[in-house]
């Protein structure tokens, strides 16, 4: 395998990448929704808004953990490829 050849993502890495993007994207949208709701005078400490306000804490933490898992899986796979090619 040449050094310039890009290594394709395997299935687990694609799934992790999509989960990271989904968790982070949903959290960012929730942050924007809470900011806009507060600007318009909506009480975000009631019912559904409380869940929307807490979502970024959970989602961004999950995204960070998934990024770490993605990096570990990627490093392990690349080491195996390097070991098998030499």
C-alpha positions in Angstrom: 0.0 0.0 0.0 1.5 3.3 -1.0 1.8 6.1 1.6 -0.3 8.5 -0.5 -3.3 6.1 -0.8 -6.1 7.2 1.4 -7.4 4.6 3.9 -11.2 4.2 3.5 -13.4 4.4 6.6 -14.8 1.1 7.8 -18.4 0.6 8.8 -17.8 1.3 12.5 -16.0 4.6 11.8 -18.8 5.7 9.5 -21.4 5.0 12.1 -19.4 6.8 14.8 -18.8 9.8 12.5 -22.6 10.0 11.8 -23.4 9.6 15.5 -20.9 12.4 16.4 -22.4 14.7 13.8 -25.9 14.0 14.9 -25.3 14.5 18.6 -23.3 17.7 18.1 -25.7 19.1 15.5 -28.8 18.4 17.6 -27.1 20.0 20.7 -26.2 23.1 18.7 -29.7 23.4 17.4 -31.0 23.0 21.0 -28.7 25.8 22.2 -29.9 28.1 19.4 -33.5 27.2 20.2 -33.1 28.1 23.9 -31.3 31.4 23.0 -34.1 32.4 20.7 -36.8 31.3 23.2 -35.2 33.4 25.9 -35.0 36.4 23.5 -38.7 36.1 22.7 -39.7 35.9 26.4 -40.6 32.2 26.6 -40.0 30.6 30.0 -37.5 27.8 29.3 -38.0 26.2 32.8 -41.3 24.6 31.8 -42.2 21.2 30.3 -40.6 20.6 26.9 -38.3 23.6 27.1 -36.6 22.2 30.2 -35.7 19.1 28.2 -34.5 21.2 25.3 -32.4 23.2 27.7 -30.8 20.1 29.2 -30.2 18.4 25.8 -26.9 20.1 25.0 -25.3 19.0 28.3 -26.0 15.4 27.4 -25.4 15.6 23.6 -22.1 17.5 23.7 -20.8 15.1 26.4 -21.9 12.1 24.3 -20.2 13.7 21.2 -16.9 14.1 23.1 -17.0 10.5 24.3 -17.7 9.3 20.7 -14.9 11.4 19.4 -12.5 9.7 21.8 -13.9 6.3 20.8 -13.6 7.2 17.1 -9.9 8.2 17.5 -9.1 4.9 19.4 -10.8 2.8 16.7 -9.1 4.7 13.9 -5.6 4.4 15.5 -6.1 0.7 16.1 -7.2 0.1 12.5 -4.4 2.1 11.0 -1.8 0.2 13.2 -3.2 -3.1 12.0 -3.1 -1.9 8.4 0.5 -0.8 8.8 1.5 -4.0 10.5 -0.2 -6.1 7.8 1.4 -4.2 4.9 4.9 -4.5 6.2 
